[in-house]
Amino acid sequence: MGVFTYEHEITSSISPTRLFKAFLLDADNIIPKVAPPPKANKHVEILEGDGGPETIKKVTFGEGSKFTYVKHKVDKVDQDNFTYGHGLIEGDVLIGKIEKISNETKLVASPDGGSIVKITSTYYTIGDAEVDEEHVKEGKEKGSGLFKLVGGYLHANPGAYN
């Protein structure tokens, strides 16, 4: 098994508190509101748990997406330190080469009152498979795009997620 780690930062003018509540704690509800198909999740089903650590969710993607589903396992939720960890543990998103992808997202306050979003993704490959850089790039772009859409929603709705 190969292990590859990638780091990525995104800046947002939204405070860590609001962004954490909206994008990480309530992603299942806000993403379908802000992301047009095929980016939107068609359906999210909790298979085990209550949303906290050890929760397993199945996300079914909308028509037009190149993937059909992914299962997430929540590893860590630390609201005091704005840290959220989860893994992609099953689904065609893993493209038959990846056993799992672990993600840790940490939001840090920026000097201007916004946030610096720090994401660390660790890919665990099956056997000697290599991670395609284009696959990683697509994932980063999708994540950045969703953060921007959520940020736009929060700007347009200043009373939401306070």
Phi and psi in radians as a Rosetta constraint file:
Dihedral C 1 N 2 CA 2 C 2 CIRCULARHARMONIC -1.718 0.35
Dihedral N 2 CA 2 C 2 N 3 CIRCULARHARMONIC 2.636 0.35
Dihedral C 2 N 3 CA 3 C 3 CIRCULARHARMONIC -2.237 0.35
Dihedral N 3 CA 3 C 3 N 4 CIRCULARHARMONIC 2.166 0.35
Dihedral C 3 N 4 CA 4 C 4 CIRCULARHARMONIC -2.234 0.35
Dihedral N 4 CA 4 C 4 N 5 CIRCULARHARMONIC 2.307 0.35
Dihedral C 4 N 5 CA 5 C 5 CIRCULARHARMONIC -2.076 0.35
Dihedral N 5 CA 5 C 5 N 6 CIRCULARHARMONIC 2.363 0.35
Dihedral C 5 N 6 CA 6 C 6 CIRCULARHARMONIC -2.223 0.35
Dihedral N 6 CA 6 C 6 N 7 CIRCULARHARMONIC 2.465 0.35
Dihedral C 6 N 7 CA 7 C 7 CIRCULARHARMONIC -2.039 0.35
Dihedral N 7 CA 7 C 7 N 8 CIRCULARHARMONIC 2.626 0.35
Dihedral C 7 N 8 CA 8 C 8 CIRCULARHARMONIC -2.637 0.35
Dihedral N 8 CA 8 C 8 N 9 CIRCULARHARMONIC 2.438 0.35
Dihedral C 8 N 9 CA 9 C 9 CIRCULARHARMONIC -2.170 0.35
Dihedral N 9 CA 9 C 9 N 10 CIRCULARHARMONIC 2.482 0.35
Dihedral C 9 N 10 CA 10 C 10 CIRCULARHARMONIC -2.295 0.35
Dihedral N 10 CA 10 C 10 N 11 CIRCULARHARMONIC 2.446 0.35
Dihedral C 10 N 11 CA 11 C 11 CIRCULARHARMONIC -1.839 0.35
Dihedral N 11 CA 11 C 11 N 12 CIRCULARHARMONIC 2.623 0.35
Dihedral C 11 N 12 CA 12 C 12 CIRCULARHARMONIC -2.516 0.35
Dihedral N 12 CA 12 C 12 N 13 CIRCULARHARMONIC 2.587 0.35
Dihedral C 12 N 13 CA 13 C 13 CIRCULARHARMONIC -1.494 0.35
Dihedral N 13 CA 13 C 13 N 14 CIRCULARHARMONIC 0.011 0.35
Dihedral C 13 N 14 CA 14 C 14 CIRCULARHARMONIC -1.552 0.35
Dihedral N 14 CA 14 C 14 N 15 CIRCULARHARMONIC 2.465 0.35
Dihedral C 14 N 15 CA 15 C 15 CIRCULARHARMONIC -1.102 0.35
Dihedral N 15 CA 15 C 15 N 16 CIRCULARHARMONIC 2.672 0.35
Dihedral C 15 N 16 CA 16 C 16 CIRCULARHARMONIC -0.994 0.35
Dihedral N 16 CA 16 C 16 N 17 CIRCULARHARMONIC -0.655 0.35
Dihedral C 16 N 17 CA 17 C 17 CIRCULARHARMONIC -1.065 0.35
Dihedral N 17 CA 17 C 17 N 18 CIRCULARHARMONIC -0.900 0.35
Dihedral C 17 N 18 CA 18 C 18 CIRCULARHARMONIC -1.175 0.35
Dihedral N 18 CA 18 C 18 N 19 CIRCULARHARMONIC -0.752 0.35
Dihedral C 18 N 19 CA 19 C 19 CIRCULARHARMONIC -1.148 0.35
Dihedral N 19 CA 19 C 19 N 20 CIRCULARHARMONIC -0.692 0.35
Dihedral C 19 N 20 CA 20 C 20 CIRCULARHARMONIC -1.106 0.35
Dihedral N 20 CA 20 C 20 N 21 CIRCULARHARMONIC -0.817 0.35
Dihedral C 20 N 21 CA 21 C 21 CIRCULARHARMONIC -1.069 0.35
Dihedral N 21 CA 21 C 21 N 22 CIRCULARHARMONIC -0.801 0.35
Dihedral C 21 N 22 CA 22 C 22 CIRCULARHARMONIC -1.314 0.35
Dihedral N 22 CA 22 C 22 N 23 CIRCULARHARMONIC -0.979 0.35
Dihedral C 22 N 23 CA 23 C 23 CIRCULARHARMONIC -1.411 0.35
Dihedral N 23 CA 23 C 23 N 24 CIRCULARHARMONIC -0.563 0.35
Dihedral C 23 N 24 CA 24 C 24 CIRCULARHARMONIC -1.761 0.35
Dihedral N 24 CA 24 C 24 N 25 CIRCULARHARMONIC -0.773 0.35
Dihedral C 24 N 25 CA 25 C 25 CIRCULARHARMONIC -1.446 0.35
Dihedral N 25 CA 25 C 25 N 26 CIRCULARHARMONIC -0.527 0.35
Dihedral C 25 N 26 CA 26 C 26 CIRCULARHARMONIC -2.100 0.35
Dihedral N 26 CA 26 C 26 N 27 CIRCULARHARMONIC 0.486 0.35
Dihedral C 26 N 27 CA 27 C 27 CIRCULARHARMONIC -0.991 0.35
Dihedral N 27 CA 27 C 27 N 28 CIRCULARHARMONIC -0.653 0.35
Dihedral C 27 N 28 CA 28 C 28 CIRCULARHARMONIC -1.076 0.35
Dihedral N 28 CA 28 C 28 N 29 CIRCULARHARMONIC -0.468 0.35
Dihedral C 28 N 29 CA 29 C 29 CIRCULARHARMONIC -1.695 0.35
Dihedral N 29 CA 29 C 29 N 30 CIRCULARHARMONIC -0.684 0.35
Dihedral C 29 N 30 CA 30 C 30 CIRCULARHARMONIC -1.390 0.35
Dihedral N 30 CA 30 C 30 N 31 CIRCULARHARMONIC -0.612 0.35
Dihedral C 30 N 31 CA 31 C 31 CIRCULARHARMONIC -1.074 0.35
Dihedral N 31 CA 31 C 31 N 32 CIRCULARHARMONIC -0.786 0.35
Dihedral C 31 N 32 CA 32 C 32 CIRCULARHARMONIC -1.083 0.35
Dihedral N 32 CA 32 C 32 N 33 CIRCULARHARMONIC -0.438 0.35
Dihedral C 32 N 33 CA 33 C 33 CIRCULARHARMONIC -1.280 0.35
Dihedral N 33 CA 33 C 33 N 34 CIRCULARHARMONIC -0.623 0.35
Dihedral C 33 N 34 CA 34 C 34 CIRCULARHARMONIC -1.816 0.35
Dihedral N 34 CA 34 C 34 N 35 CIRCULARHARMONIC -0.341 0.35
Dihedral C 34 N 35 CA 35 C 35 CIRCULARHARMONIC -1.871 0.35
Dihedral N 35 CA 35 C 35 N 36 CIRCULARHARMONIC 2.037 0.35
Dihedral C 35 N 36 CA 36 C 36 CIRCULARHARMONIC -1.221 0.35
Dihedral N 36 CA 36 C 36 N 37 CIRCULARHARMONIC 2.698 0.35
Dihedral C 36 N 37 CA 37 C 37 CIRCULARHARMONIC -1.022 0.35
Dihedral N 37 CA 37 C 37 N 38 CIRCULARHARMONIC 2.554 0.35
Dihedral C 37 N 38 CA 38 C 38 CIRCULARHARMONIC -1.551 0.35
Dihedral N 38 CA 38 C 38 N 39 CIRCULARHARMONIC 0.131 0.35
Dihedral C 38 N 39 CA 39 C 39 CIRCULARHARMONIC -1.228 0.35
Dihedral N 39 CA 39 C 39 N 40 CIRCULARHARMONIC -0.495 0.35
Dihedral C 39 N 40 CA 40 C 40 CIRCULARHARMONIC -1.256 0.35
Dihedral N 40 CA 40 C 40 N 41 CIRCULARHARMONIC 2.595 0.35
Dihedral C 40 N 41 CA 41 C 41 CIRCULARHARMONIC -1.320 0.35
Dihedral N 41 CA 41 C 41 N 42 CIRCULARHARMONIC 2.338 0.35
Dihedral C 41 N 42 CA 42 C 42 CIRCULARHARMONIC -1.344 0.35
Dihedral N 42 CA 42 C 42 N 43 CIRCULARHARMONIC -0.665 0.35
Dihedral C 42 N 43 CA 43 C 43 CIRCULARHARMONIC -2.760 0.35
Dihedral N 43 CA 43 C 43 N 44 CIRCULARHARMONIC 2.419 0.35
Dihedral C 43 N 44 CA 44 C 44 CIRCULARHARMONIC -2.151 0.35
Dihedral N 44 CA 44 C 44 N 45 CIRCULARHARMONIC 2.221 0.35
Dihedral C 44 N 45 CA 45 C 45 CIRCULARHARMONIC -2.173 0.35
Dihedral N 45 CA 45 C 45 N 46 CIRCULARHARMONIC 2.206 0.35
Dihedral C 45 N 46 CA 46 C 46 CIRCULARHARMONIC -1.442 0.35
Dihedral N 46 CA 46 C 46 N 47 CIRCULARHARMONIC 2.062 0.35
Dihedral C 46 N 47 CA 47 C 47 CIRCULARHARMONIC -1.555 0.35
Dihedral N 47 CA 47 C 47 N 48 CIRCULARHARMONIC -0.594 0.35
Dihedral C 47 N 48 CA 48 C 48 CIRCULARHARMONIC -2.585 0.35
Dihedral N 48 CA 48 C 48 N 49 CIRCULARHARMONIC 2.559 0.35
Dihedral C 48 N 49 CA 49 C 49 CIRCULARHARMONIC 1.603 0.35
Dihedral N 49 CA 49 C 49 N 50 CIRCULARHARMONIC -3.019 0.35
Dihedral C 49 N 50 CA 50 C 50 CIRCULARHARMONIC -2.169 0.35
Dihedral N 50 CA 50 C 50 N 51 CIRCULARHARMONIC 0.269 0.35
Dihedral C 50 N 51 CA 51 C 51 CIRCULARHARMONIC 1.824 0.35
Dihedral N 51 CA 51 C 51 N 52 CIRCULARHARMONIC -0.341 0.35
Dihedral C 51 N 52 CA 52 C 52 CIRCULARHARMONIC -1.536 0.35
Dihedral N 52 CA 52 C 52 N 53 CIRCULARHARMONIC -2.896 0.35
Dihedral C 52 N 53 CA 53 C 53 CIRCULARHARMONIC -0.923 0.35
Dihedral N 53 CA 53 C 53 N 54 CIRCULARHARMONIC 2.491 0.35
Dihedral C 53 N 54 CA 54 C 54 CIRCULARHARMONIC 1.407 0.35
Dihedral N 54 CA 54 C 54 N 55 CIRCULARHARMONIC -0.029 0.35
Dihedral C 54 N 55 CA 55 C 55 CIRCULARHARMONIC -1.224 0.35
Dihedral N 55 CA 55 C 55 N 56 CIRCULARHARMONIC 2.418 0.35
Dihedral C 55 N 56 CA 56 C 56 CIRCULARHARMONIC -2.072 0.35
Dihedral N 56 CA 56 C 56 N 57 CIRCULARHARMONIC 2.208 0.35
Dihedral C 56 N 57 CA 57 C 57 CIRCULARHARMONIC -2.107 0.35
Dihedral N 57 CA 57 C 57 N 58 CIRCULARHARMONIC 2.505 0.35
Dihedral C 57 N 58 CA 58 C 58 CIRCULARHARMONIC -1.892 0.35
Dihedral N 58 CA 58 C 58 N 59 CIRCULARHARMONIC 2.141 0.35
Dihedral C 58 N 59 CA 59 C 59 CIRCULARHARMONIC -1.863 0.35
Dihedral N 59 CA 59 C 59 N 60 CIRCULARHARMONIC 2.102 0.35
Dihedral C 59 N 60 CA 60 C 60 CIRCULARHARMONIC -1.760 0.35
Dihedral N 60 CA 60 C 60 N 61 CIRCULARHARMONIC 2.214 0.35
Dihedral C 60 N 61 CA 61 C 61 CIRCULARHARMONIC -1.478 0.35
Dihedral N 61 CA 61 C 61 N 62 CIRCULARHARMONIC 2.751 0.35
Dihedral C 61 N 62 CA 62 C 62 CIRCULARHARMONIC -1.306 0.35
Dihedral N 62 CA 62 C 62 N 63 CIRCULARHARMONIC 2.916 0.35
Dihedral C 62 N 63 CA 63 C 63 CIRCULARHARMONIC -1.057 0.35
Dihedral N 63 CA 63 C 63 N 64 CIRCULARHARMONIC 2.497 0.35
Dihedral C 63 N 64 CA 64 C 64 CIRCULARHARMONIC 1.676 0.35
Dihedral N 64 CA 64 C 64 N 65 CIRCULARHARMONIC -0.302 0.35
Dihedral C 64 N 65 CA 65 C 65 CIRCULARHARMONIC -1.298 0.35
Dihedral N 65 CA 65 C 65 N 66 CIRCULARHARMONIC 2.571 0.35
Dihedral C 65 N 66 CA 66 C 66 CIRCULARHARMONIC -1.382 0.35
Dihedral N 66 CA 66 C 66 N 67 CIRCULARHARMONIC -0.127 0.35
Dihedral C 66 N 67 CA 67 C 67 CIRCULARHARMONIC -2.069 0.35
Dihedral N 67 CA 67 C 67 N 68 CIRCULARHARMONIC 2.706 0.35
Dihedral C 67 N 68 CA 68 C 68 CIRCULARHARMONIC -1.741 0.35
Dihedral N 68 CA 68 C 68 N 69 CIRCULARHARMONIC -0.727 0.35
Dihedral C 68 N 69 CA 69 C 69 CIRCULARHARMONIC -2.773 0.35
Dihedral N 69 CA 69 C 69 N 70 CIRCULARHARMONIC 2.899 0.35
Dihedral C 69 N 70 CA 70 C 70 CIRCULARHARMONIC -2.615 0.35
Dihedral N 70 CA 70 C 70 N 71 CIRCULARHARMONIC 2.565 0.35
Dihedral C 70 N 71 CA 71 C 71 CIRCULARHARMONIC -1.865 0.35
Dihedral N 71 CA 71 C 71 N 72 CIRCULARHARMONIC 2.308 0.35
Dihedral C 71 N 72 CA 72 C 72 CIRCULARHARMONIC -1.901 0.35
Dihedral N 72 CA 72 C 72 N 73 CIRCULARHARMONIC 2.492 0.35
Dihedral C 72 N 73 CA 73 C 73 CIRCULARHARMONIC -2.101 0.35
Dihedral N 73 CA 73 C 73 N 74 CIRCULARHARMONIC 2.144 0.35
Dihedral C 73 N 74 CA 74 C 74 CIRCULARHARMONIC -1.351 0.35
Dihedral N 74 CA 74 C 74 N 75 CIRCULARHARMONIC 2.193 0.35
Dihedral C 74 N 75 CA 75 C 75 CIRCULARHARMONIC -1.750 0.35
Dihedral N 75 CA 75 C 75 N 76 CIRCULARHARMONIC -0.673 0.35
Dihedral C 75 N 76 CA 76 C 76 CIRCULARHARMONIC -2.672 0.35
Dihedral N 76 CA 76 C 76 N 77 CIRCULARHARMONIC 2.405 0.35
Dihedral C 76 N 77 CA 77 C 77 CIRCULARHARMONIC -2.342 0.35
Dihedral N 77 CA 77 C 77 N 78 CIRCULARHARMONIC 1.918 0.35
Dihedral C 77 N 78 CA 78 C 78 CIRCULARHARMONIC -2.142 0.35
Dihedral N 78 CA 78 C 78 N 79 CIRCULARHARMONIC 1.610 0.35
Dihedral C 78 N 79 CA 79 C 79 CIRCULARHARMONIC -1.193 0.35
Dihedral N 79 CA 79 C 79 N 80 CIRCULARHARMONIC -0.506 0.35
Dihedral C 79 N 80 CA 80 C 80 CIRCULARHARMONIC -1.205 0.35
Dihedral N 80 CA 80 C 80 N 81 CIRCULARHARMONIC -0.596 0.35
Dihedral C 80 N 81 CA 81 C 81 CIRCULARHARMONIC -1.898 0.35
Dihedral N 81 CA 81 C 81 N 82 CIRCULARHARMONIC 0.166 0.35
Dihedral C 81 N 82 CA 82 C 82 CIRCULARHARMONIC 0.915 0.35
Dihedral N 82 CA 82 C 82 N 83 CIRCULARHARMONIC 0.851 0.35
Dihedral C 82 N 83 CA 83 C 83 CIRCULARHARMONIC -2.126 0.35
Dihedral N 83 CA 83 C 83 N 84 CIRCULARHARMONIC 2.357 0.35
Dihedral C 83 N 84 CA 84 C 84 CIRCULARHARMONIC -2.421 0.35
Dihedral N 84 CA 84 C 84 N 85 CIRCULARHARMONIC 2.228 0.35
Dihedral C 84 N 85 CA 85 C 85 CIRCULARHARMONIC -2.132 0.35
Dihedral N 85 CA 85 C 85 N 86 CIRCULARHARMONIC 2.392 0.35
Dihedral C 85 N 86 CA 86 C 86 CIRCULARHARMONIC -2.656 0.35
Dihedral N 86 CA 86 C 86 N 87 CIRCULARHARMONIC 2.807 0.35
Dihedral C 86 N 87 CA 87 C 87 CIRCULARHARMONIC -2.194 0.35
Dihedral N 87 CA 87 C 87 N 88 CIRCULARHARMONIC 2.554 0.35
Dihedral C 87 N 88 CA 88 C 88 CIRCULARHARMONIC -1.603 0.35
Dihedral N 88 CA 88 C 88 N 89 CIRCULARHARMONIC 1.995 0.35
Dihedral C 88 N 89 CA 89 C 89 CIRCULARHARMONIC -1.954 0.35
Dihedral N 89 CA 89 C 89 N 90 CIRCULARHARMONIC -0.190 0.35
Dihedral C 89 N 90 CA 90 C 90 CIRCULARHARMONIC -2.846 0.35
Dihedral N 90 CA 90 C 90 N 91 CIRCULARHARMONIC 2.661 0.35
Dihedral C 90 N 91 CA 91 C 91 CIRCULARHARMONIC 2.263 0.35
Dihedral N 91 CA 91 C 91 N 92 CIRCULARHARMONIC 2.869 0.35
Dihedral C 91 N 92 CA 92 C 92 CIRCULARHARMONIC -1.229 0.35
Dihedral N 92 CA 92 C 92 N 93 CIRCULARHARMONIC -0.212 0.35
Dihedral C 92 N 93 CA 93 C 93 CIRCULARHARMONIC -1.075 0.35
Dihedral N 93 CA 93 C 93 N 94 CIRCULARHARMONIC -0.431 0.35
Dihedral C 93 N 94 CA 94 C 94 CIRCULARHARMONIC -1.429 0.35
Dihedral N 94 CA 94 C 94 N 95 CIRCULARHARMONIC -0.011 0.35
Dihedral C 94 N 95 CA 95 C 95 CIRCULARHARMONIC 0.841 0.35
Dihedral N 95 CA 95 C 95 N 96 CIRCULARHARMONIC 0.457 0.35
Dihedral C 95 N 96 CA 96 C 96 CIRCULARHARMONIC 1.226 0.35
Dihedral N 96 CA 96 C 96 N 97 CIRCULARHARMONIC 0.041 0.35
Dihedral C 96 N 97 CA 97 C 97 CIRCULARHARMONIC -2.015 0.35
Dihedral N 97 CA 97 C 97 N 98 CIRCULARHARMONIC -0.265 0.35
Dihedral C 97 N 98 CA 98 C 98 CIRCULARHARMONIC -2.043 0.35
Dihedral N 98 CA 98 C 98 N 99 CIRCULARHARMONIC 2.262 0.35
Dihedral C 98 N 99 CA 99 C 99 CIRCULARHARMONIC -1.281 0.35
Dihedral N 99 CA 99 C 99 N 100 CIRCULARHARMONIC -0.809 0.35
Dihedral C 99 N 100 CA 100 C 100 CIRCULARHARMONIC -2.841 0.35
Dihedral N 100 CA 100 C 100 N 101 CIRCULARHARMONIC 2.834 0.35
Dihedral C 100 N 101 CA 101 C 101 CIRCULARHARMONIC -2.218 0.35
Dihedral N 101 CA 101 C 101 N 102 CIRCULARHARMONIC 2.136 0.35
Dihedral C 101 N 102 CA 102 C 102 CIRCULARHARMONIC -1.759 0.35
Dihedral N 102 CA 102 C 102 N 103 CIRCULARHARMONIC 2.301 0.35
Dihedral C 102 N 103 CA 103 C 103 CIRCULARHARMONIC -2.140 0.35
Dihedral N 103 CA 103 C 103 N 104 CIRCULARHARMONIC 2.378 0.35
Dihedral C 103 N 104 CA 104 C 104 CIRCULARHARMONIC -2.184 0.35
Dihedral N 104 CA 104 C 104 N 105 CIRCULARHARMONIC 2.213 0.35
Dihedral C 104 N 105 CA 105 C 105 CIRCULARHARMONIC -2.013 0.35
Dihedral N 105 CA 105 C 105 N 106 CIRCULARHARMONIC 2.235 0.35
Dihedral C 105 N 106 CA 106 C 106 CIRCULARHARMONIC -2.215 0.35
Dihedral N 106 CA 106 C 106 N 107 CIRCULARHARMONIC 2.231 0.35
Dihedral C 106 N 107 CA 107 C 107 CIRCULARHARMONIC -1.793 0.35
Dihedral N 107 CA 107 C 107 N 108 CIRCULARHARMONIC 2.285 0.35
Dihedral C 107 N 108 CA 108 C 108 CIRCULARHARMONIC -2.171 0.35
Dihedral N 108 CA 108 C 108 N 109 CIRCULARHARMONIC 2.424 0.35
Dihedral C 108 N 109 CA 109 C 109 CIRCULARHARMONIC -1.156 0.35
Dihedral N 109 CA 109 C 109 N 110 CIRCULARHARMONIC 2.354 0.35
Dihedral C 109 N 110 CA 110 C 110 CIRCULARHARMONIC -1.666 0.35
Dihedral N 110 CA 110 C 110 N 111 CIRCULARHARMONIC 2.794 0.35
Dihedral C 110 N 111 CA 111 C 111 CIRCULARHARMONIC -1.010 0.35
Dihedral N 111 CA 111 C 111 N 112 CIRCULARHARMONIC -0.447 0.35
Dihedral C 111 N 112 CA 112 C 112 CIRCULARHARMONIC -1.552 0.35
Dihedral N 112 CA 112 C 112 N 113 CIRCULARHARMONIC 0.137 0.35
Dihedral C 112 N 113 CA 113 C 113 CIRCULARHARMONIC 1.631 0.35
Dihedral N 113 CA 113 C 113 N 114 CIRCULARHARMONIC -0.084 0.35
Dihedral C 113 N 114 CA 114 C 114 CIRCULARHARMONIC -1.596 0.35
Dihedral N 114 CA 114 C 114 N 115 CIRCULARHARMONIC -2.617 0.35
Dihedral C 114 N 115 CA 115 C 115 CIRCULARHARMONIC -2.332 0.35
Dihedral N 115 CA 115 C 115 N 116 CIRCULARHARMONIC 2.624 0.35
Dihedral C 115 N 116 CA 116 C 116 CIRCULARHARMONIC -1.958 0.35
Dihedral N 116 CA 116 C 116 N 117 CIRCULARHARMONIC 2.093 0.35
Dihedral C 116 N 117 CA 117 C 117 CIRCULARHARMONIC -1.729 0.35
Dihedral N 117 CA 117 C 117 N 118 CIRCULARHARMONIC 2.038 0.35
Dihedral C 117 N 118 CA 118 C 118 CIRCULARHARMONIC -1.907 0.35
Dihedral N 118 CA 118 C 118 N 119 CIRCULARHARMONIC 2.103 0.35
Dihedral C 118 N 119 CA 119 C 119 CIRCULARHARMONIC -2.081 0.35
Dihedral N 119 CA 119 C 119 N 120 CIRCULARHARMONIC 2.234 0.35
Dihedral C 119 N 120 CA 120 C 120 CIRCULARHARMONIC -2.037 0.35
Dihedral N 120 CA 120 C 120 N 121 CIRCULARHARMONIC 2.128 0.35
Dihedral C 120 N 121 CA 121 C 121 CIRCULARHARMONIC -2.034 0.35
Dihedral N 121 CA 121 C 121 N 122 CIRCULARHARMONIC 2.249 0.35
Dihedral C 121 N 122 CA 122 C 122 CIRCULARHARMONIC -2.038 0.35
Dihedral N 122 CA 122 C 122 N 123 CIRCULARHARMONIC 2.125 0.35
Dihedral C 122 N 123 CA 123 C 123 CIRCULARHARMONIC -1.733 0.35
Dihedral N 123 CA 123 C 123 N 124 CIRCULARHARMONIC 2.237 0.35
Dihedral C 123 N 124 CA 124 C 124 CIRCULARHARMONIC -1.926 0.35
Dihedral N 124 CA 124 C 124 N 125 CIRCULARHARMONIC 1.906 0.35
Dihedral C 124 N 125 CA 125 C 125 CIRCULARHARMONIC -1.525 0.35
Dihedral N 125 CA 125 C 125 N 126 CIRCULARHARMONIC 2.790 0.35
Dihedral C 125 N 126 CA 126 C 126 CIRCULARHARMONIC -1.494 0.35
Dihedral N 126 CA 126 C 126 N 127 CIRCULARHARMONIC 2.173 0.35
Dihedral C 126 N 127 CA 127 C 127 CIRCULARHARMONIC 1.026 0.35
Dihedral N 127 CA 127 C 127 N 128 CIRCULARHARMONIC -2.343 0.35
Dihedral C 127 N 128 CA 128 C 128 CIRCULARHARMONIC -1.698 0.35
Dihedral N 128 CA 128 C 128 N 129 CIRCULARHARMONIC 0.264 0.35
Dihedral C 128 N 129 CA 129 C 129 CIRCULARHARMONIC -1.020 0.35
Dihedral N 129 CA 129 C 129 N 130 CIRCULARHARMONIC 2.549 0.35
Dihedral C 129 N 130 CA 130 C 130 CIRCULARHARMONIC -1.863 0.35
Dihedral N 130 CA 130 C 130 N 131 CIRCULARHARMONIC 2.584 0.35
Dihedral C 130 N 131 CA 131 C 131 CIRCULARHARMONIC -1.450 0.35
Dihedral N 131 CA 131 C 131 N 132 CIRCULARHARMONIC 2.197 0.35
Dihedral C 131 N 132 CA 132 C 132 CIRCULARHARMONIC -1.271 0.35
Dihedral N 132 CA 132 C 132 N 133 CIRCULARHARMONIC 2.156 0.35
Dihedral C 132 N 133 CA 133 C 133 CIRCULARHARMONIC -1.013 0.35
Dihedral N 133 CA 133 C 133 N 134 CIRCULARHARMONIC -0.570 0.35
Dihedral C 133 N 134 CA 134 C 134 CIRCULARHARMONIC -1.142 0.35
Dihedral N 134 CA 134 C 134 N 135 CIRCULARHARMONIC -0.657 0.35
Dihedral C 134 N 135 CA 135 C 135 CIRCULARHARMONIC -1.108 0.35
Dihedral N 135 CA 135 C 135 N 136 CIRCULARHARMONIC -0.753 0.35
Dihedral C 135 N 136 CA 136 C 136 CIRCULARHARMONIC -1.134 0.35
Dihedral N 136 CA 136 C 136 N 137 CIRCULARHARMONIC -0.773 0.35
Dihedral C 136 N 137 CA 137 C 137 CIRCULARHARMONIC -1.050 0.35
Dihedral N 137 CA 137 C 137 N 138 CIRCULARHARMONIC -0.754 0.35
Dihedral C 137 N 138 CA 138 C 138 CIRCULARHARMONIC -1.055 0.35
Dihedral N 138 CA 138 C 138 N 139 CIRCULARHARMONIC -0.746 0.35
Dihedral C 138 N 139 CA 139 C 139 CIRCULARHARMONIC -1.101 0.35
Dihedral N 139 CA 139 C 139 N 140 CIRCULARHARMONIC -0.746 0.35
Dihedral C 139 N 140 CA 140 C 140 CIRCULARHARMONIC -1.106 0.35
Dihedral N 140 CA 140 C 140 N 141 CIRCULARHARMONIC -0.765 0.35
Dihedral C 140 N 141 CA 141 C 141 CIRCULARHARMONIC -1.126 0.35
Dihedral N 141 CA 141 C 141 N 142 CIRCULARHARMONIC -0.711 0.35
Dihedral C 141 N 142 CA 142 C 142 CIRCULARHARMONIC -1.132 0.35
Dihedral N 142 CA 142 C 142 N 143 CIRCULARHARMONIC -0.792 0.35
Dihedral C 142 N 143 CA 143 C 143 CIRCULARHARMONIC -1.062 0.35
Dihedral N 143 CA 143 C 143 N 144 CIRCULARHARMONIC -0.784 0.35
Dihedral C 143 N 144 CA 144 C 144 CIRCULARHARMONIC -1.084 0.35
Dihedral N 144 CA 144 C 144 N 145 CIRCULARHARMONIC -0.733 0.35
Dihedral C 144 N 145 CA 145 C 145 CIRCULARHARMONIC -1.102 0.35
Dihedral N 145 CA 145 C 145 N 146 CIRCULARHARMONIC -0.727 0.35
Dihedral C 145 N 146 CA 146 C 146 CIRCULARHARMONIC -1.164 0.35
Dihedral N 146 CA 146 C 146 N 147 CIRCULARHARMONIC -0.698 0.35
Dihedral C 146 N 147 CA 147 C 147 CIRCULARHARMONIC -1.035 0.35
Dihedral N 147 CA 147 C 147 N 148 CIRCULARHARMONIC -0.733 0.35
Dihedral C 147 N 148 CA 148 C 148 CIRCULARHARMONIC -1.152 0.35
Dihedral N 148 CA 148 C 148 N 149 CIRCULARHARMONIC -0.692 0.35
Dihedral C 148 N 149 CA 149 C 149 CIRCULARHARMONIC -1.131 0.35
Dihedral N 149 CA 149 C 149 N 150 CIRCULARHARMONIC -0.739 0.35
Dihedral C 149 N 150 CA 150 C 150 CIRCULARHARMONIC -1.133 0.35
Dihedral N 150 CA 150 C 150 N 151 CIRCULARHARMONIC -0.732 0.35
Dihedral C 150 N 151 CA 151 C 151 CIRCULARHARMONIC -1.036 0.35
Dihedral N 151 CA 151 C 151 N 152 CIRCULARHARMONIC -0.732 0.35
Dihedral C 151 N 152 CA 152 C 152 CIRCULARHARMONIC -1.074 0.35
Dihedral N 152 CA 152 C 152 N 153 CIRCULARHARMONIC -0.722 0.35
Dihedral C 152 N 153 CA 153 C 153 CIRCULARHARMONIC -1.091 0.35
Dihedral N 153 CA 153 C 153 N 154 CIRCULARHARMONIC -0.769 0.35
Dihedral C 153 N 154 CA 154 C 154 CIRCULARHARMONIC -1.181 0.35
Dihedral N 154 CA 154 C 154 N 155 CIRCULARHARMONIC -0.603 0.35
Dihedral C 154 N 155 CA 155 C 155 CIRCULARHARMONIC -1.140 0.35
Dihedral N 155 CA 155 C 155 N 156 CIRCULARHARMONIC -0.732 0.35
Dihedral C 155 N 156 CA 156 C 156 CIRCULARHARMONIC -1.275 0.35
Dihedral N 156 CA 156 C 156 N 157 CIRCULARHARMONIC -0.345 0.35
Dihedral C 156 N 157 CA 157 C 157 CIRCULARHARMONIC -2.253 0.35
Dihedral N 157 CA 157 C 157 N 158 CIRCULARHARMONIC 1.278 0.35
Dihedral C 157 N 158 CA 158 C 158 CIRCULARHARMONIC -1.071 0.35
Dihedral N 158 CA 158 C 158 N 159 CIRCULARHARMONIC -0.319 0.35
Dihedral C 158 N 159 CA 159 C 159 CIRCULARHARMONIC -1.543 0.35
Dihedral N 159 CA 159 C 159 N 160 CIRCULARHARMONIC -0.119 0.35
Dihedral C 159 N 160 CA 160 C 160 CIRCULARHARMONIC -1.417 0.35
Dihedral N 160 CA 160 C 160 N 161 CIRCULARHARMONIC 2.441 0.35
Dihedral C 160 N 161 CA 161 C 161 CIRCULARHARMONIC 1.055 0.35
Dihedral N 161 CA 161 C 161 N 162 CIRCULARHARMONIC 0.671 0.35
